[in-house]
Amino acid sequence: MTEKKSGFVTVVGRPNVGKSTFLNKVMGQKILIESSRPQATRNRISCIYNDERGQIVFLDTPGIHKPHHKLGQILVNYARNSLNDVDVIIFMVDPQEAGLGDKYIAEILKDIDTPVFICINKIDLINRSKLILLLNEWHKILDYTEIIPVSSKTGEGLERVIDLIFSYLTVGPEYYPDDMITDRPEIFIIAEIIREKVFNKTKEEVPYAVAVDIRSFTEKKNMLYIAADIIVERNSQKGIIIGKHGSMLKKIGQEARLDIEDFMGYKAYLDLHVRHKHDWRNKNNMLNSLGYEKEQK
């Protein structure tokens, strides 16, 4: 019997390069928030991949960016701390000329001994000649271990990424049961599902000023009963999320409920309310109650 391998892999990059979409495709199901807007991911989340070769624990991280509030600083700390004590680092980039954000992350990675895989994502959007230019450019920027063109949308290149990761891992134990897909509890995923709907349906600053707090979560006769607060920073944002005659909140609730039922495998009743908590992203007590400060320590 072949001994199985195991290890930890962190996925880093600028906001909106497709890290969460990549991991959802690898996992074969939606676990993480996906959005066309940057900075949708706020937490370090483990996605647990298993096959006959062993177990890979992927760490999805917030995009590395210049923070503008306490929450932003916490998120950047999550991402930078995830570079420690892992077996492989996946540095995900867009299929375009490296920008200042990419080069900033590359400078951080130069001081790290861990194998670095550059994944050029979204190659379904470019032609081969452009890809060759990008490969040559990255060769000059960073002394990477591997470089793999991928498409998180179509799945192209993802199997090669998994194969290469296993080639760099050593024999080791399973860190999680093989039927476990994430280290986060169900209520966390449910809160993220709700936040994703708000994130993708609102504009400008509103989606970034929102958090979700699950007030209650019960199961009775194969039915889930969930009560959640959508927290906003300014009172004016309440009206935007609620919408005319409650229309926006109803849409958010309907779409979230369907995704929750798909994820949980149960019918669900979802009770949503919008609460105003002034400037919550800069208040330690609010950040702590929502679980952010705890992870920084």
Buried (B, 14 or more C-beta within 10 A) or exposed (E): EEEBBBBBBBBBBBBBBBBBBBBBBBBEEBBBBBBEEBBBBBBBBBBBBBEEBBBBBBBBBBBBBEBEBBBBEBBBBBBBBBBEEBBBBBBBBBBBEBEEBBEEBBEBBEEEEBBBBBBBBBBBEBEEEBBEEBEEEBEEBBEBBBBBBBBBBEBEBBEBBBEBBBEBBEEBEBBBEEEEBBBBEBBBBBBBBBBBBBBBBBEEEBBBBBBBBBEEBEEEEEEBEBBBBBBBBBEEBBEBBBBEEEEBBEEBBEBBBBBBBEBBEEEBEBEBBBEEBEEBBBBEEBBEBBBBBEEBE
